[in-house]
Amino acid sequence: MKAVLCKRFGPPESLVLEELPSPRAGAGEAVVSVRAASLNFPDVLMIQNKYQFTPPLPFSPGSEMAGVVKEVGAGVHGFKPGDRVLAVTTYGAFAEEVKVDAARLVPIPAGMDFNSAAAFLLTYGTSDHALRDRGQLRAGETLLVLGAAGGVGLAAVEIGKALGARVIACASSADKLEVCRQHGADEGINYTTENMREKIKGLTGGKGVDVVYDPVGGAYTEPALRSTGWRGRLLVIGFTAGEIPKIPLNLPLLKGSSVVGVYWGEFARREPKAFAASIGQLGAWYREGKLKPHVSQTFALEQAVEALKLMAARKAKGKIVLTVGA
Ligand SMILES: NC(=O)c1ccc[n+]([C@@H]2O[C@H](COP(=O)([O-])OP(=O)(O)OC[C@H]3O[C@@H](n4cnc5c(N)ncnc54)[C@H](OP(=O)(O)O)[C@@H]3O)[C@@H](O)[C@H]2O)c1
């Protein structure tokens, strides 16, 4: 089977495609024939040894995929060969076959194609945990989403609307803001050409926003926090801008506001019941048509380098998916 391999840390161009023996399922494991694997920003960081977790070399990048169960190991109940499944794998998904802890498998909801399934759990899961659990976002509140046309950002826009919030999307181009509007955003701000703080003041009648969803960091975080109202919540998701911002602590003091960390992977490990409930809610919203994974581009597995270069260059909209096998 073919796999994209990171044999030395570096930019996407340093990845290679190689033929490897098929993995075999051990006890409690399953082997999945991958049909689609989606890109996430941590893939770009992990291959450069810049992520919070580093797999041992060599490894295949790719943190989530969808496919068909090929084989299950001893003690696996609830899944059998032929089942359509999706899974978040942390790494290893950019391959024709992947060995996964069976506890990580999730059945693909009826009617969902492989590309959408591969683009579903990590982004919507993160944004659901962030907005409902960590951010306590309520109907009628105003949500500001930074990097709103990206993977987790667009998921936050849709979940914000599903919860009855007013959603203000921030992105770096008119094209990206248009995608946000198509997915429900009420307002858009191009934060590379417009004054974000002034625009938010105008849009909220000076009151400020209730919740900020921030997967970007860098120079965007502080003005966003300054744009929150009384008891606002800043959700710390990630730092695609490259710089981890340092925040003056008088800002939360003056607003009675909170800076709230979000770590979805650790939430899944530590709180399995709450995690399962979140997946259940996401499945229900999907069936009701409230969540529509936006797969903007697909590439063959062999074109993984090209796809990762687009994401690293800030050019991805929604999700990019690698299609694999049949
Ligand atoms: N905390 C958690 O549990 C958790 C879970 C999943 C992901 N994350 C984090 O969330 C972040 C976003 O992940 P994603 O997969 O949604 O990424 P993505 O699809 O690439 O979206 C990220 C967005 O960041 C913006 N951005 C600003 N400066 C950038 C730069 N220099 N390079 C690239 N993008 C830049 C881009 O929007 P504009 O061009 O419009 O600014 C882009 O759309 C990552 O930091 C990831 O590690 C965290």
Ligand as a Chemical Component Dictionary entry (heavy atoms), coordinates in Angstrom:
data_LIG
# 
_chem_comp.id                   LIG 
_chem_comp.type                 NON-POLYMER 
_chem_comp.pdbx_formal_charge   0 
_chem_comp.three_letter_code    LIG 
# 
loop_
_chem_comp_atom.comp_id 
_chem_comp_atom.atom_id 
_chem_comp_atom.alt_atom_id 
_chem_comp_atom.type_symbol 
_chem_comp_atom.charge 
_chem_comp_atom.model_Cartn_x 
_chem_comp_atom.model_Cartn_y 
_chem_comp_atom.model_Cartn_z 
_chem_comp_atom.pdbx_ordinal 
LIG N1  N1  N 0  -7.303 23.753 20.268 1  
LIG C1  C1  C 0  -7.732 22.690 19.614 2  
LIG O1  O1  O 0  -8.229 21.723 20.195 3  
LIG C2  C2  C 0  -7.592 22.664 18.112 4  
LIG C3  C3  C 0  -8.226 21.674 17.348 5  
LIG C4  C4  C 0  -8.109 21.749 15.949 6  
LIG C5  C5  C 0  -7.346 22.768 15.366 7  
LIG N2  N2  N 1  -6.725 23.671 16.181 8  
LIG C6  C6  C 0  -5.922 24.776 15.619 9  
LIG O2  O2  O 0  -6.759 25.624 14.871 10 
LIG C7  C7  C 0  -5.964 26.311 13.919 11 
LIG C8  C8  C 0  -6.657 26.282 12.579 12 
LIG O3  O3  O 0  -6.653 24.978 12.043 13 
LIG P1  P1  P 0  -7.389 24.688 10.646 14 
LIG O4  O4  O 0  -7.121 23.262 10.318 15 
LIG O5  O5  O -1 -8.776 25.187 10.680 16 
LIG O6  O6  O 0  -6.512 25.616 9.658  17 
LIG P2  P2  P 0  -6.908 26.352 8.290  18 
LIG O7  O7  O 0  -8.024 25.637 7.615  19 
LIG O8  O8  O 0  -5.635 26.546 7.554  20 
LIG O9  O9  O 0  -7.485 27.766 8.781  21 
LIG C9  C9  C 0  -6.672 28.641 9.477  22 
LIG C10 C10 C 0  -6.968 30.080 9.091  23 
LIG O10 O10 O 0  -5.960 30.879 9.730  24 
LIG C11 C11 C 0  -5.811 32.084 9.003  25 
LIG N3  N3  N 0  -4.412 32.503 8.981  26 
LIG C12 C12 C 0  -3.937 33.690 9.430  27 
LIG N4  N4  N 0  -2.627 33.779 9.258  28 
LIG C13 C13 C 0  -2.216 32.639 8.663  29 
LIG C14 C14 C 0  -0.959 32.164 8.211  30 
LIG N5  N5  N 0  0.164  32.896 8.365  31 
LIG N6  N6  N 0  -0.898 30.946 7.635  32 
LIG C15 C15 C 0  -2.013 30.197 7.515  33 
LIG N7  N7  N 0  -3.252 30.603 7.920  34 
LIG C16 C16 C 0  -3.354 31.823 8.488  35 
LIG C17 C17 C 0  -6.355 31.824 7.597  36 
LIG O11 O11 O 0  -7.486 32.686 7.439  37 
LIG P3  P3  P 0  -7.337 34.169 6.840  38 
LIG O12 O12 O 0  -6.447 34.080 5.614  39 
LIG O13 O13 O 0  -8.727 34.509 6.500  40 
LIG O14 O14 O 0  -6.741 34.969 7.935  41 
LIG C18 C18 C 0  -6.832 30.372 7.615  42 
LIG O15 O15 O 0  -8.059 30.224 6.940  43 
LIG C19 C19 C 0  -4.582 25.647 13.942 44 
LIG O16 O16 O 0  -3.694 26.449 14.698 45 
LIG C20 C20 C 0  -4.837 24.348 14.656 46 
LIG O17 O17 O 0  -3.683 23.869 15.323 47 
LIG C21 C21 C 0  -6.837 23.633 17.522 48 
# 
loop_
_chem_comp_bond.comp_id 
_chem_comp_bond.atom_id_1 
_chem_comp_bond.atom_id_2 
_chem_comp_bond.value_order 
_chem_comp_bond.pdbx_ordinal 
LIG N1  C1  SING 1  
LIG C1  O1  DOUB 2  
LIG C1  C2  SING 3  
LIG C2  C3  SING 4  
LIG C2  C21 DOUB 5  
LIG C3  C4  DOUB 6  
LIG C4  C5  SING 7  
LIG C5  N2  DOUB 8  
LIG N2  C6  SING 9  
LIG N2  C21 SING 10 
LIG C6  O2  SING 11 
LIG C6  C20 SING 12 
LIG O2  C7  SING 13 
LIG C7  C8  SING 14 
LIG C7  C19 SING 15 
LIG C8  O3  SING 16 
LIG O3  P1  SING 17 
LIG P1  O4  DOUB 18 
LIG P1  O5  SING 19 
LIG P1  O6  SING 20 
LIG O6  P2  SING 21 
LIG P2  O7  DOUB 22 
LIG P2  O8  SING 23 
LIG P2  O9  SING 24 
LIG O9  C9  SING 25 
LIG C9  C10 SING 26 
LIG C10 O10 SING 27 
LIG C10 C18 SING 28 
LIG O10 C11 SING 29 
LIG C11 N3  SING 30 
LIG C11 C17 SING 31 
LIG N3  C12 SING 32 
LIG N3  C16 SING 33 
LIG C12 N4  DOUB 34 
LIG N4  C13 SING 35 
LIG C13 C14 SING 36 
LIG C13 C16 DOUB 37 
LIG C14 N5  SING 38 
LIG C14 N6  DOUB 39 
LIG N6  C15 SING 40 
LIG C15 N7  DOUB 41 
LIG N7  C16 SING 42 
LIG C17 O11 SING 43 
LIG C17 C18 SING 44 
LIG O11 P3  SING 45 
LIG P3  O12 DOUB 46 
LIG P3  O13 SING 47 
LIG P3  O14 SING 48 
LIG C18 O15 SING 49 
LIG C19 O16 SING 50 
LIG C19 C20 SING 51 
LIG C20 O17 SING 52 
# 
